[in-house]
Amino acid sequence: MMTAHFLSGPWARLGAWLAARPDRLAVVNALLLTTILILLGNADLFRFVGGAAVLLCAAAVLVRALRRVDRNPLTLHPYDLAVMLAPPAIAAALAALAITLVVGHAPGSFAHTMGLVLFTIEFALLALGASDGADAAPEAARA
């Protein structure tokens, strides 16, 4: 019984922290998928699954940006469009570069390690942009 009480505190706090903002869970899921791909160590699987995940997140961010354009088509300025589309496009391009580094270099090399780090960061950023909580305003802004 002591073990259940010992584990309930930290896990409850972690669950409350994750539930406070839905986008946190999307980033954790992206990090878990990246960790699994790294631990498997299969370059072809990393290329296929990592590439598909990046494409899905980039497509979701693109759809979200196009929906924002539909909200105010009269006030749209080219600068607004660039600000909405450039960061996810850069993140997707860097994630593709990272996949190329991971697949094209020997495991343990500097380029392979930097590819893993770059992929993890860029995929987490794309998952953050594609999450349902990305448009949600913080509690302080709603009040």
Phi and psi in degrees as GROMACS dihedral restraints (atoms count N, CA, C in turn):
[ dihedral_restraints ]
;  ai    aj    ak    al  type     phi  dphi    fc
    3     4     5     6     1   -64.6    20    10
    4     5     6     7     1   -36.5    20    10
    6     7     8     9     1   -65.2    20    10
    7     8     9    10     1   -42.1    20    10
    9    10    11    12     1   -62.3    20    10
   10    11    12    13     1   -40.3    20    10
   12    13    14    15     1   -69.8    20    10
   13    14    15    16     1   -37.3    20    10
   15    16    17    18     1   -64.3    20    10
   16    17    18    19     1   -39.7    20    10
   18    19    20    21     1   -84.3    20    10
   19    20    21    22     1   -21.6    20    10
   21    22    23    24     1   -68.1    20    10
   22    23    24    25     1   -33.5    20    10
   24    25    26    27     1   -64.6    20    10
   25    26    27    28     1   -58.2    20    10
   27    28    29    30     1   -63.8    20    10
   28    29    30    31     1   -39.7    20    10
   30    31    32    33     1   -68.9    20    10
   31    32    33    34     1   -35.4    20    10
   33    34    35    36     1   -66.9    20    10
   34    35    36    37     1   -40.6    20    10
   36    37    38    39     1   -66.6    20    10
   37    38    39    40     1   -39.7    20    10
   39    40    41    42     1   -64.8    20    10
   40    41    42    43     1   -42.4    20    10
   42    43    44    45     1   -63.6    20    10
   43    44    45    46     1   -39.8    20    10
   45    46    47    48     1   -67.3    20    10
   46    47    48    49     1   -37.9    20    10
   48    49    50    51     1   -65.9    20    10
   49    50    51    52     1   -42.2    20    10
   51    52    53    54     1   -68.1    20    10
   52    53    54    55     1   -36.9    20    10
   54    55    56    57     1   -74.9    20    10
   55    56    57    58     1   -18.5    20    10
   57    58    59    60     1   -63.7    20    10
   58    59    60    61     1   -35.4    20    10
   60    61    62    63     1  -138.5    20    10
   61    62    63    64     1   121.6    20    10
   63    64    65    66     1   -63.5    20    10
   64    65    66    67     1   -25.5    20    10
   66    67    68    69     1   -70.2    20    10
   67    68    69    70     1   -21.9    20    10
   69    70    71    72     1   -63.6    20    10
   70    71    72    73     1   -39.9    20    10
   72    73    74    75     1   -67.0    20    10
   73    74    75    76     1   -35.0    20    10
   75    76    77    78     1   -65.0    20    10
   76    77    78    79     1   -40.1    20    10
   78    79    80    81     1   -68.2    20    10
   79    80    81    82     1   -40.5    20    10
   81    82    83    84     1   -62.6    20    10
   82    83    84    85     1   -41.5    20    10
   84    85    86    87     1   -62.9    20    10
   85    86    87    88     1   -40.0    20    10
   87    88    89    90     1   -63.8    20    10
   88    89    90    91     1   -42.0    20    10
   90    91    92    93     1   -66.0    20    10
   91    92    93    94     1   -38.3    20    10
   93    94    95    96     1   -66.1    20    10
   94    95    96    97     1   -42.3    20    10
   96    97    98    99     1   -62.7    20    10
   97    98    99   100     1   -42.8    20    10
   99   100   101   102     1   -62.9    20    10
  100   101   102   103     1   -41.9    20    10
  102   103   104   105     1   -61.8    20    10
  103   104   105   106     1   -43.0    20    10
  105   106   107   108     1   -63.0    20    10
  106   107   108   109     1   -43.8    20    10
  108   109   110   111     1   -63.4    20    10
  109   110   111   112     1   -37.9    20    10
  111   112   113   114     1   -67.4    20    10
  112   113   114   115     1   -43.4    20    10
  114   115   116   117     1   -67.8    20    10
  115   116   117   118     1   -31.8    20    10
  117   118   119   120     1   -68.5    20    10
  118   119   120   121     1   -37.1    20    10
  120   121   122   123     1    71.5    20    10
  121   122   123   124     1    16.4    20    10
  123   124   125   126     1   -96.3    20    10
  124   125   126   127     1   118.4    20    10
  126   127   128   129     1   -67.0    20    10
  127   128   129   130     1   -40.2    20    10
  129   130   131   132     1   -66.1    20    10
  130   131   132   133     1   -40.4    20    10
  132   133   134   135     1   -65.8    20    10
  133   134   135   136     1   -40.1    20    10
  135   136   137   138     1   -62.3    20    10
  136   137   138   139     1   -42.6    20    10
  138   139   140   141     1   -64.4    20    10
  139   140   141   142     1   -46.2    20    10
  141   142   143   144     1   -71.1    20    10
  142   143   144   145     1   -54.2    20    10
  144   145   146   147     1   -71.0    20    10
  145   146   147   148     1   -43.1    20    10
  147   148   149   150     1   -64.8    20    10
  148   149   150   151     1   -42.0    20    10
  150   151   152   153     1   -65.2    20    10
  151   152   153   154     1   -41.7    20    10
  153   154   155   156     1   -65.0    20    10
  154   155   156   157     1   -40.3    20    10
  156   157   158   159     1   -65.5    20    10
  157   158   159   160     1   -40.9    20    10
  159   160   161   162     1   -65.8    20    10
  160   161   162   163     1   -42.6    20    10
  162   163   164   165     1   -63.0    20    10
  163   164   165   166     1   -41.5    20    10
  165   166   167   168     1   -64.3    20    10
  166   167   168   169     1   -43.4    20    10
  168   169   170   171     1   -66.2    20    10
  169   170   171   172     1   -41.9    20    10
  171   172   173   174     1   -64.6    20    10
  172   173   174   175     1   -38.7    20    10
  174   175   176   177     1   -65.4    20    10
  175   176   177   178     1   -40.1    20    10
  177   178   179   180     1   -64.5    20    10
  178   179   180   181     1   -39.7    20    10
  180   181   182   183     1   -67.2    20    10
  181   182   183   184     1   -39.1    20    10
  183   184   185   186     1   -63.3    20    10
  184   185   186   187     1   -43.9    20    10
  186   187   188   189     1   -62.7    20    10
  187   188   189   190     1   -41.7    20    10
  189   190   191   192     1   -62.7    20    10
  190   191   192   193     1   -40.7    20    10
  192   193   194   195     1   -67.9    20    10
  193   194   195   196     1   -39.7    20    10
  195   196   197   198     1   -67.1    20    10
  196   197   198   199     1   -32.8    20    10
  198   199   200   201     1   -67.5    20    10
  199   200   201   202     1   -34.2    20    10
  201   202   203   204     1   -66.6    20    10
  202   203   204   205     1   -35.6    20    10
  204   205   206   207     1   -65.4    20    10
  205   206   207   208     1   -38.8    20    10
  207   208   209   210     1   -66.6    20    10
  208   209   210   211     1   -23.0    20    10
  210   211   212   213     1   -67.9    20    10
  211   212   213   214     1   -41.9    20    10
  213   214   215   216     1  -133.6    20    10
  214   215   216   217     1    72.3    20    10
  216   217   218   219     1   -69.4    20    10
  217   218   219   220     1   -24.0    20    10
  219   220   221   222     1   -77.8    20    10
  220   221   222   223     1   -27.5    20    10
  222   223   224   225     1   -99.8    20    10
  223   224   225   226     1    11.1    20    10
  225   226   227   228     1   -74.7    20    10
  226   227   228   229     1   130.8    20    10
  228   229   230   231     1  -117.9    20    10
  229   230   231   232     1   148.2    20    10
  231   232   233   234     1   -57.2    20    10
  232   233   234   235     1   -31.4    20    10
  234   235   236   237     1   -63.4    20    10
  235   236   237   238     1   -40.7    20    10
  237   238   239   240     1   -61.2    20    10
  238   239   240   241     1   -42.5    20    10
  240   241   242   243     1   -63.5    20    10
  241   242   243   244     1   -41.1    20    10
  243   244   245   246     1   -65.4    20    10
  244   245   246   247     1   -39.0    20    10
  246   247   248   249     1   -67.9    20    10
  247   248   249   250     1   -33.6    20    10
  249   250   251   252     1   -76.5    20    10
  250   251   252   253     1   -35.4    20    10
  252   253   254   255     1  -100.6    20    10
  253   254   255   256     1   -25.6    20    10
  255   256   257   258     1   -65.9    20    10
  256   257   258   259     1   -47.7    20    10
  258   259   260   261     1   -60.2    20    10
  259   260   261   262     1   -46.2    20    10
  261   262   263   264     1   -67.8    20    10
  262   263   264   265     1   -31.6    20    10
  264   265   266   267     1   -67.1    20    10
  265   266   267   268     1   -40.6    20    10
  267   268   269   270     1   -66.4    20    10
  268   269   270   271     1   -41.9    20    10
  270   271   272   273     1   -63.3    20    10
  271   272   273   274     1   -40.8    20    10
  273   274   275   276     1   -66.8    20    10
  274   275   276   277     1   -39.4    20    10
  276   277   278   279     1   -66.5    20    10
  277   278   279   280     1   -40.7    20    10
  279   280   281   282     1   -68.2    20    10
  280   281   282   283     1   -35.1    20    10
  282   283   284   285     1   -66.2    20    10
  283   284   285   286     1   -38.1    20    10
  285   286   287   288     1   -66.1    20    10
  286   287   288   289     1   -39.4    20    10
  288   289   290   291     1   -62.5    20    10
  289   290   291   292     1   -40.3    20    10
  291   292   293   294     1   -64.3    20    10
  292   293   294   295     1   -40.3    20    10
  294   295   296   297     1   -63.0    20    10
  295   296   297   298     1   -39.6    20    10
  297   298   299   300     1   -62.6    20    10
  298   299   300   301     1   -41.1    20    10
  300   301   302   303     1   -64.9    20    10
  301   302   303   304     1   -41.7    20    10
  303   304   305   306     1   -66.8    20    10
  304   305   306   307     1   -44.5    20    10
  306   307   308   309     1   -75.6    20    10
  307   308   309   310     1   -34.3    20    10
  309   310   311   312     1   -87.0    20    10
  310   311   312   313     1    -6.9    20    10
  312   313   314   315     1  -124.1    20    10
  313   314   315   316     1   157.1    20    10
  315   316   317   318     1   -68.3    20    10
  316   317   318   319     1   141.9    20    10
  318   319   320   321     1   -58.5    20    10
  319   320   321   322     1   136.2    20    10
  321   322   323   324     1    94.0    20    10
  322   323   324   325     1   -14.0    20    10
  324   325   326   327     1   -74.1    20    10
  325   326   327   328     1   164.4    20    10
  327   328   329   330     1   -62.4    20    10
  328   329   330   331     1   -43.7    20    10
  330   331   332   333     1   -64.7    20    10
  331   332   333   334     1   -38.9    20    10
  333   334   335   336     1   -64.2    20    10
  334   335   336   337     1   -45.3    20    10
  336   337   338   339     1   -64.7    20    10
  337   338   339   340     1   -42.8    20    10
  339   340   341   342     1   -66.2    20    10
  340   341   342   343     1   -33.4    20    10
  342   343   344   345     1   -64.0    20    10
  343   344   345   346     1   -40.6    20    10
  345   346   347   348     1   -64.6    20    10
  346   347   348   349     1   -43.7    20    10
  348   349   350   351     1   -65.1    20    10
  349   350   351   352     1   -45.6    20    10
  351   352   353   354     1   -64.1    20    10
  352   353   354   355     1   -41.6    20    10
  354   355   356   357     1   -62.8    20    10
  355   356   357   358     1   -43.0    20    10
  357   358   359   360     1   -60.0    20    10
  358   359   360   361     1   -46.0    20    10
  360   361   362   363     1   -67.0    20    10
  361   362   363   364     1   -48.6    20    10
  363   364   365   366     1   -69.1    20    10
  364   365   366   367     1   -38.0    20    10
  366   367   368   369     1   -66.9    20    10
  367   368   369   370     1   -38.1    20    10
  369   370   371   372     1   -64.7    20    10
  370   371   372   373     1   -38.9    20    10
  372   373   374   375     1   -67.0    20    10
  373   374   375   376     1   -39.9    20    10
  375   376   377   378     1   -66.5    20    10
  376   377   378   379     1   -39.7    20    10
  378   379   380   381     1   -64.8    20    10
  379   380   381   382     1   -36.2    20    10
  381   382   383   384     1   -63.8    20    10
  382   383   384   385     1   -43.0    20    10
  384   385   386   387     1   -69.4    20    10
  385   386   387   388     1   -29.1    20    10
  387   388   389   390     1   -88.3    20    10
  388   389   390   391     1    -9.8    20    10
  390   391   392   393     1   -71.2    20    10
  391   392   393   394     1   158.7    20    10
  393   394   395   396     1   -68.3    20    10
  394   395   396   397     1   -24.3    20    10
  396   397   398   399     1   -85.7    20    10
  397   398   399   400     1     0.4    20    10
  399   400   401   402     1   -66.6    20    10
  400   401   402   403     1   -30.8    20    10
  402   403   404   405     1   -92.1    20    10
  403   404   405   406     1   -10.5    20    10
  405   406   407   408     1   -71.7    20    10
  406   407   408   409     1   136.7    20    10
  408   409   410   411     1   -82.5    20    10
  409   410   411   412     1   145.2    20    10
  411   412   413   414     1   -61.6    20    10
  412   413   414   415     1   160.2    20    10
  414   415   416   417     1   -59.6    20    10
  415   416   417   418     1   -37.2    20    10
  417   418   419   420     1   -67.4    20    10
  418   419   420   421     1   -32.3    20    10
  420   421   422   423     1   -75.9    20    10
  421   422   423   424     1   -25.7    20    10
  423   424   425   426     1   -74.7    20    10
  424   425   426   427     1   -29.9    20    10
